[in-house]
Each structure stands twice: as C-alpha cells, then as structure tokens.
C-alpha cells in the first residue's frame, strides 16, 4: 500500500515531472514510446502515486498522451499533423507581426527580450530544458505583441503540441552547427521585429528556420 501522503508531496511529483520532461525533450524518450509505470517507478525510486500525477501534468502540457487500456506514451504526431501545425504556427505568427508592427507605446518588447536572454543564459549553462522553456516563451511573447487575446488563445494550443518538435529542431541544430546558433537565429528575428518595419520582420520570420533540422 502506498503512503497516503505521497501523492501530495510536491517535490516527488515535480522532480518526476522535470526528469520525464527532460528525457522527452532531449530525445531520450522518443515520440510514441510507451511509459511503463513499473519501470519508471523502479528507475526513479518512487511509488505510482507521484508518477501518475507527473504523467497527468505532462499530459496537460502536451508531452504525454494516455490511451484507453494501454497506459501512457510520449505524444506522437503524424507527419501530416506536424506539417499542418507548423503551417498554422507560421500563419498565426505572420498575422501577429502584421498586426503588431509598428509597435505602439502600449506594447513593448520586454517579454520577448527576456525570453531571448533566457535562451542565451540556458545555452551558457548547458541547460537544454530551460532553453526549451525560454524558446516557447519567445514565440508566445512574439504573438502577444499583437495585443490580440483571441489570437493568443488560438496560438497557445498549437505551440503546446509542437514543443517536442521545436525542441528537436533546436537540439539537432546545436549538434550540427553550434549550441549558440539557435539563440543567434532568434536574435536576428528579435532585431527584425525591433526595427519596427513589417516587411523586414516578415522576411526574417520566413527565413527563421523553425523546422530546418527536422525536415
């Protein structure tokens, strides 16, 4: 029998979630790979209760899917799904840039700048998990520049579903070029948006290379 209080122990749930999230976004656990509770509890040295809570949270984040009578697995999208989601992301980001620029005094680029610095700091610290989180924040902040609540509500589920594939693109870019290249690519986009010129920003967005390294 599992301890009654274990499910409520936030550190066990959080640590399990962070470890699984790291293994998924690093590619150690591949899309579609089954997450067998017995194996994971033994490997992590925990009981089923905090593990199940961690898997539930990762399901809400779009990284794990629960299949009826088959347990949990790392989320896997079809090639068509990936194509459609990246295409939709591109349409929404372009609309956000067209709507946002030139920026008014109401909308500044602080959140975008902070996310970019977060990516740079994570690369310096060799912390890919933090880099992936800052990467997601960068793109959400880009769309938020438009000051369009419904647009942001439409965008966030798309970026949630794509985060595993966005992480794979960053990871392979670092392997094939340099760990800092992903940051510099986003810095070029940041500078194009900061120019205030819609044509410059849209051109930078079209050259951004969101999926160059994952096909």
N, C-alpha and C positions, 0 to 999 in steps of 0.2 A: 504493500500500500504506500502511495506517495505521500510525503509530508503535506499536511493541509495548507501550510503557508507558502509552499514553494512557488506556486503559480503567481503569488503576489510579490515575490522577491524581484524587484525591478532590475537588479544587476544581472541576475541569471538570464532573464529574458533579453535584456539589452545586449549583453555580451554574446549570447547565442545569435541574436539577430545581426549584430555587426559582423560576426565571423562568417555567417552564411552569406550575408550581403557582399562581403569582401570576396568570398570564393566564387560567387556568381558573377560579379562584375569583373573579376580578374580572369575569368575563363576557366578556373579550376573545376567548376561545376558547369557543364555545358548545357545549352538550351535543350530542353526535353529530357534531361537526366532525372531519374527518379530520386526522391529524397526519402530514404528509408529510415523511419524513426528509430528502429532498434540500432542501426549502425551509427546514426548521428548521436544518440544518447550515449553510446559507449565511447565514441570519439571525443565528445565534448565533456564527458563526465558529469552529465546532468540527467534528471528524470524526464519523463514525457511531458509533464505539465508545462514547464517553461519553454520546452522545444516547440510544443504545439502553439503556444502564444506567439513565439517568434515567427513561426511559419504563417500564422494568421496575419501578423503585421506585414510580413513580406508579401503576402497575397494582396493586401491593400495597396502596397507600393508597386504592384505590377510585376514583381520579380518571381513570384511563385504562383502556380495555379493548382487548385485542388480538384481532383477528378473523382466522381462518384465511385465508390467501392474500389478505387485504385490508388488512393493516397495522394501525395503531393509530388510535384515535379517542378523543375525550373521552367519558367514560361518559355514557350517556343512559338514563334510566329512563322507562318508560311512565307515563301519568297514574295508572293503577291501581297501579303499583309505588309511586309516591310517596305515594298515599293510604294504601296498606297499611302502608308503612314509618313514616309519621308516626303512624298509628293504633297501631302496635306500640310505637313510642317512647313514646307517651302512656301506654299500659298499663303498660309497664315502669317508667317514672318514677313513676307513681302508686303502684305496688306498692312501689317503693323508699322513697318518702316514708312510706307506711303502715307499712312495716317499721322504718324508721329512727327515727321520732318516737314519743315524746320521746327525744332523744338520751341515750345513756348516757355515762359518762365515757370509755369505750373509743373512741368515735367523736367526733372534734371536727370543726370546720368550717374548719380551716386551709387545706386544699387548695381548698375552694370559695371562700374569701375571696381566696386568692392568684390564682385564675383570674379572679375578678371584677376585681381590681386590674390584672391583665394586660390585660383588655379595655379598662379605663379608660385605662391608660398607652398602649396602642396607638392609641386614638382621639386622644389628645392629640398623639401623634407622627405622626398621619396614616399609620398602618401597617396597612392592612387585612389583610395576610397574617398578621401577629401577632395581630390581633384575632380572626380566624377560628380560629386555633390555640387561643387562650385561651378562645374560645367553646366549642369542642369539649371542652376540659379542664373547663370549668364543668359541663357536663352529665354527663360521666363522673364527676366528683367528687360530683355530686348523687346519682347512683345508688350510688356507692361508700359513701355514708353508711350504707347498709343493712347493710354488713358481710356481704354475701351473694355469695360467689365465683361461684356458678353464674349468678346474676342478672347480674353484671357481664360474665361471659363471653357471655351471650346478648345483652346490650345493645351491646357494643362493635362487632360487625359491622353492627348497624343504624345506629349513628351514623356509621360509616365510609361507608356507602352514601349517607347523607343529607347529608354535609358540603357538597357542591356546592350543594344546595338550601337548606341553612341559611345558607350564605354569601350566596346570592341574596336571601334574606329580609332579612338584616342590611343588605346593600348598598342595596336598594330602600327600606328603612325610613329609612336615612340620607339618601337622595335626596329622599324625600317629606316627611320631618319634620326631623330634625337628626341629625348624626353621633353625638351623645351619647345619643340616645333608646334605642338597643339596650342600652347599659350600664345606663341607669336602669331599663329593663324587667327586666333580670336582677338589679339591686339590690333591686327590690321582691320578687322571688321569694326572693332570699337572706334578706331581712329576715323574710319569712313563715316560712321554714324555721327561722331563728334563734329565732323566737318559741316554738318547741317544741310548738305546737298543731297536731295533724294536720289538723283541719278548716280552719284558716287557711292552712296550706301547700297543701292540696289545692285550695282555692279559688283561690289565687294561681297554681297550676300550670294550672288550667283557663282562667285569663284571660291566660296568658303570651304568647299570640300567636306561637307558633312558626312559623306559616306565613301570617300575616295578609297579607303583601305579595307572596306568590307564588300566592295563590288556593288 
